[in-house]
Amino acid sequence: MVRFPPAETARKHQKIVQRASRLFRKSGFSAVSIGDVMRAAELTHGSFYNHFASRDALLSECVDHVAGLAVKQIEDAAPTTAGRKQFAASYLSLNNRDVPDRGCLLSSLGAEIAREPSVKPSMTRYVRAFVSAIASHFPWNKTRARSEAIRMTASLVGALLLARAVDDEKLSREILDEVAKQYG
């Protein structure tokens, strides 16, 4: 058996997580096989178990990975009311609606994760981190920051999910626009 240097193994591992995260957000957990993930990462199917104990372990790590990206997007926004408005507008953009593999996992896979008990701990960490980042990063009434952040999270996720679910472009845009307005 060929042993690779730790840095190369880590790079391959990260590539698998990145590619799998995109595939899962685009197509859902059930539509993506380990073979699909490994092909996307340009690695052999057999090497999967050198990186992960199970498919569930990959799913959990993908959720954790995307959570980190989401929190970074929040932190990259200006910590102002205008920054909050811009973050909401970006989250509710047509690009985010139309390209789910590059967007938030909460709106892409939230309902599916509800039926994946092994992934719920990772999703719980994601939701907590997302809500905490919104509560602490943007200006809110200090006594209601967490409540406002939870409402914002639920509004953003719900709006994006609904906008993707309808086949009426005008209604889809209206959903996104109306929810975005409340954060301006």
FENWO-V678958 format. One record per residue. N is the residue number from 0. RES is the residue in three letters. SS is DSSP state (hx for helix, st for strand, lp for the rest). PHI is phi in whole degrees, 0 to 359 (* if undefined). PSI is psi in degrees with one decimal (none if undefined). Layout:
BEGIN
n = (N N)
res = (RES RES)
ss = (SS SS)
phi = (PHI PHI)
psi = (PSI PSI)
END
This chain:
BEGIN
n = (0 1 2 3 4 5 6 7 8 9 10 11 12 13 14 15 16 17 18 19 20 21 22 23 24 25 26 27 28 29 30 31 32 33 34 35 36 37 38 39 40 41 42 43 44 45 46 47 48 49 50 51 52 53 54 55 56 57 58 59 60 61 62 63 64 65 66 67 68 69 70 71 72 73 74 75 76 77 78 79 80 81 82 83 84 85 86 87 88 89 90 91 92 93 94 95 96 97 98 99 100 101 102 103 104 105 106 107 108 109 110 111 112 113 114 115 116 117 118 119 120 121 122 123 124 125 126 127 128 129 130 131 132 133 134 135 136 137 138 139 140 141 142 143 144 145 146 147 148 149 150 151 152 153 154 155 156 157 158 159 160 161 162 163 164 165 166 167 168 169 170 171 172 173 174 175 176 177 178 179 180 181 182 183)
res = (MET VAL ARG PHE PRO PRO ALA GLU THR ALA ARG LYS HIS GLN LYS ILE VAL GLN ARG ALA SER ARG LEU PHE ARG LYS SER GLY PHE SER ALA VAL SER ILE GLY ASP VAL MET ARG ALA ALA GLU LEU THR HIS GLY SER PHE TYR ASN HIS PHE ALA SER ARG ASP ALA LEU LEU SER GLU CYS VAL ASP HIS VAL ALA GLY LEU ALA VAL LYS GLN ILE GLU ASP ALA ALA PRO THR THR ALA GLY ARG LYS GLN PHE ALA ALA SER TYR LEU SER LEU ASN ASN ARG ASP VAL PRO ASP ARG GLY CYS LEU LEU SER SER LEU GLY ALA GLU ILE ALA ARG GLU PRO SER VAL LYS PRO SER MET THR ARG TYR VAL ARG ALA PHE VAL SER ALA ILE ALA SER HIS PHE PRO TRP ASN LYS THR ARG ALA ARG SER GLU ALA ILE ARG MET THR ALA SER LEU VAL GLY ALA LEU LEU LEU ALA ARG ALA VAL ASP ASP GLU LYS LEU SER ARG GLU ILE LEU ASP GLU VAL ALA LYS GLN TYR GLY)
ss = (lp lp lp lp lp hx hx hx hx hx hx hx hx hx hx hx hx hx hx hx hx hx hx hx hx hx hx lp lp lp lp lp lp hx hx hx hx hx hx hx lp lp lp lp hx hx hx hx hx hx hx lp lp lp hx hx hx hx hx hx hx hx hx hx hx hx hx hx hx hx hx hx hx hx hx hx lp lp lp lp hx hx hx hx hx hx hx hx hx hx hx lp lp hx hx hx hx hx lp hx hx hx lp lp hx hx hx hx hx hx hx hx hx lp lp lp hx hx hx hx hx hx hx hx hx hx hx hx hx hx hx hx hx hx hx hx hx lp lp lp lp hx hx hx hx hx hx hx hx hx hx hx hx hx hx hx hx hx hx hx hx hx hx hx hx lp lp lp hx hx hx hx hx hx hx hx hx hx hx hx hx lp lp lp)
phi = (* 278 257 260 301 306 295 290 298 296 297 296 300 297 296 299 297 298 292 297 301 293 299 297 294 284 245 95 298 290 271 244 266 299 300 299 298 291 296 297 274 60 230 279 303 297 280 307 284 282 250 222 288 196 297 301 296 296 303 297 293 296 298 299 298 292 300 298 294 294 297 297 298 296 294 283 285 297 280 227 299 296 295 297 298 294 299 298 298 294 300 264 287 297 298 294 296 273 233 296 290 250 257 287 290 303 277 278 231 307 293 290 295 301 256 239 306 291 262 303 300 293 295 298 299 299 299 299 294 296 297 298 296 295 295 270 272 261 286 220 296 306 282 238 302 295 299 295 294 295 297 297 301 298 294 297 296 297 296 294 298 295 298 283 278 269 254 247 302 296 296 301 295 298 301 299 295 294 289 299 302 288 251 268)
psi = (133.4 130.9 132.3 152.8 147.4 -37.8 -39.3 -40.0 -42.6 -40.5 -44.1 -41.9 -47.6 -38.2 -41.5 -46.8 -44.8 -48.6 -41.7 -40.6 -42.2 -45.1 -45.0 -42.9 -32.9 -45.8 -13.7 158.1 -46.0 -23.0 -4.9 122.6 167.3 -38.5 -41.7 -44.7 -47.2 -35.2 -43.0 -32.5 -0.6 42.1 166.5 150.4 -41.7 -25.3 -6.4 -46.5 -4.3 -17.8 -29.5 142.5 -26.7 171.2 -40.4 -37.9 -40.0 -46.0 -46.9 -43.3 -35.2 -42.5 -45.3 -40.6 -49.5 -32.5 -42.7 -39.3 -40.8 -44.6 -38.4 -39.2 -39.6 -48.1 -25.6 -17.7 151.7 136.9 52.9 172.1 -40.7 -38.1 -40.0 -43.3 -43.7 -40.5 -46.4 -44.1 -39.8 -44.8 -39.3 20.7 158.9 -35.8 -44.1 -36.9 -44.8 -15.0 71.8 -21.8 -13.3 1.2 -161.6 132.8 -27.8 -45.5 -22.8 -39.2 4.6 -48.5 -37.0 -37.9 -29.8 -23.0 12.5 81.9 -33.3 -19.2 -13.0 -39.8 -39.9 -41.3 -37.6 -44.1 -41.5 -52.5 -43.4 -44.9 -41.5 -50.1 -45.3 -41.2 -43.3 -43.0 -39.4 -23.3 -38.0 155.8 128.2 167.3 122.5 -34.4 -13.6 13.1 -48.8 -43.4 -44.2 -38.9 -38.8 -44.5 -41.7 -46.0 -50.4 -39.4 -46.3 -49.0 -46.9 -42.6 -44.3 -40.9 -46.8 -42.2 -32.6 -27.0 -23.2 154.8 19.6 107.6 -40.5 -45.5 -41.2 -48.1 -38.4 -42.7 -50.7 -46.2 -43.6 -40.6 -39.0 -35.3 -33.1 -8.0 13.5 none)
END
